[in-house]
Amino acid sequence: MKDKAVVLTSGGMDSCVTAAIARETYEPALLHVQYGQRTEARELRAFHEIADHYGVKHRLVTNLNHLKLIGGSSLTDADMDVADADLDAEGVPTSYVPFRNAHLLAIATSWAEVIGAKRIFIGAVEEDSSGYPDCRLSFMEAYNQLIALGTKPDTEIRIETPLIKMNKAEIVTRGFELDAPLSLTWSCYQESDKACGHCDSCGLRLRGFARAGQRDPIPYHDDADRDRYL
């Protein structure tokens, strides 16, 4: 039997491809965390559809509602606008949820320790992402040290980041190679029926599909302008 691995699965493209990679070697246990984001219900639907697609029995849905109460992000604060994508901009965008990955990984570590999982997979991307500081490889390496110090001596839990050095086009290509269900994923920061096509996440996703020579299978409001981020 395969060892278990907890896979953080937001319902987005990166986490879907990460789940597809993880299941090649491990028995995946999918973890979804809600934190009061604008598209919370749509992301939860995507999570369950991905889990159903892979026949995953071990799945956990939990929440970090305090991140919405803390605010500071356009994803959780209704008084902040979700900015249009500027893929050449430097610095940390308003969509950054302060220290979110630390919270997500803490939940994943607790669950991994209880179910005996040896790995935690997270679809963090450093090279072609929105510039979030908690998506850097150095952050993940530091967190591995924290896990080693804060868990029982007989645990073997480590974070795996298979996409960390990929760009979005490479992730799309890998997804097609693995026959990942990209049509079930949802990445838009602000819309839940059709993707807006204008937020950072939509811009990065659209550029990735275009550069990979593939058509994004999810619906967008502005369907005629999918190549504008090339």
RAQUI-V590949 format. One record per backbone hydrogen bond with DSSP energy under -1.0 kcal/mol. NH is the residue of the N-H (numbers start at 1). CO is the residue of the C=O. E is the energy in kcal/mol with one decimal. If there is no record, write none. Layout:
nh:NH co:CO e:E
nh:NH co:CO e:E
//
This chain:
nh:5 co:27 e:-2.1
nh:6 co:119 e:-2.4
nh:7 co:29 e:-2.6
nh:8 co:121 e:-2.6
nh:9 co:31 e:-3.3
nh:16 co:12 e:-1.8
nh:17 co:13 e:-2.4
nh:18 co:14 e:-2.1
nh:19 co:15 e:-2.2
nh:20 co:16 e:-2.1
nh:21 co:17 e:-2.1
nh:22 co:18 e:-2.8
nh:23 co:19 e:-2.2
nh:24 co:21 e:-1.2
nh:25 co:22 e:-1.4
nh:26 co:22 e:-2.9
nh:27 co:3 e:-2.9
nh:29 co:5 e:-2.8
nh:30 co:58 e:-2.0
nh:31 co:7 e:-2.6
nh:32 co:60 e:-2.9
nh:34 co:62 e:-2.7
nh:38 co:75 e:-1.5
nh:40 co:37 e:-1.5
nh:43 co:39 e:-2.5
nh:44 co:40 e:-2.0
nh:45 co:41 e:-2.0
nh:46 co:42 e:-2.1
nh:47 co:43 e:-2.4
nh:48 co:44 e:-2.3
nh:49 co:45 e:-2.3
nh:50 co:46 e:-2.4
nh:51 co:47 e:-2.7
nh:52 co:48 e:-2.7
nh:53 co:49 e:-2.2
nh:54 co:50 e:-1.8
nh:56 co:51 e:-2.7
nh:59 co:57 e:-1.0
nh:60 co:30 e:-2.4
nh:62 co:32 e:-2.4
nh:64 co:34 e:-3.5
nh:67 co:64 e:-2.2
nh:69 co:65 e:-1.6
nh:70 co:66 e:-2.6
nh:71 co:67 e:-1.9
nh:74 co:94 e:-2.5
nh:76 co:73 e:-1.0
nh:77 co:73 e:-2.1
nh:80 co:77 e:-1.8
nh:85 co:198 e:-4.0
nh:89 co:86 e:-1.8
nh:96 co:93 e:-1.5
nh:100 co:97 e:-2.2
nh:103 co:99 e:-1.2
nh:104 co:100 e:-2.4
nh:105 co:101 e:-2.6
nh:106 co:102 e:-1.4
nh:107 co:103 e:-1.8
nh:108 co:104 e:-2.3
nh:109 co:105 e:-2.5
nh:110 co:106 e:-2.1
nh:111 co:107 e:-2.4
nh:112 co:108 e:-2.7
nh:113 co:109 e:-2.3
nh:114 co:110 e:-1.6
nh:115 co:111 e:-2.6
nh:116 co:112 e:-1.0
nh:117 co:112 e:-1.9
nh:118 co:4 e:-2.2
nh:120 co:158 e:-2.5
nh:121 co:6 e:-3.2
nh:122 co:160 e:-2.0
nh:126 co:164 e:-2.4
nh:127 co:164 e:-1.0
nh:135 co:132 e:-1.6
nh:136 co:133 e:-1.0
nh:140 co:136 e:-1.7
nh:141 co:137 e:-2.5
nh:142 co:138 e:-1.9
nh:143 co:139 e:-2.1
nh:144 co:140 e:-1.9
nh:145 co:141 e:-1.2
nh:146 co:142 e:-1.6
nh:147 co:143 e:-2.6
nh:148 co:144 e:-2.1
nh:149 co:145 e:-1.8
nh:150 co:146 e:-2.1
nh:151 co:147 e:-1.1
nh:155 co:152 e:-1.9
nh:158 co:118 e:-1.3
nh:160 co:120 e:-3.5
nh:164 co:161 e:-1.4
nh:166 co:163 e:-2.2
nh:171 co:167 e:-1.9
nh:172 co:168 e:-2.6
nh:173 co:169 e:-2.4
nh:174 co:170 e:-2.5
nh:175 co:171 e:-2.5
nh:176 co:172 e:-2.1
nh:177 co:173 e:-2.2
nh:178 co:174 e:-2.0
nh:180 co:175 e:-2.8
nh:182 co:180 e:-2.3
nh:184 co:181 e:-1.9
nh:185 co:182 e:-1.2
nh:186 co:11 e:-2.5
nh:195 co:219 e:-2.6
nh:203 co:199 e:-2.7
nh:204 co:200 e:-2.6
nh:205 co:201 e:-2.1
nh:206 co:202 e:-3.1
nh:207 co:203 e:-2.3
nh:208 co:204 e:-2.0
nh:209 co:205 e:-2.4
nh:210 co:206 e:-2.5
nh:211 co:207 e:-2.6
nh:212 co:208 e:-1.5
nh:213 co:210 e:-1.1
nh:214 co:209 e:-2.7
nh:221 co:195 e:-2.4
nh:225 co:222 e:-1.5
nh:228 co:225 e:-1.1
nh:230 co:227 e:-1.6
//
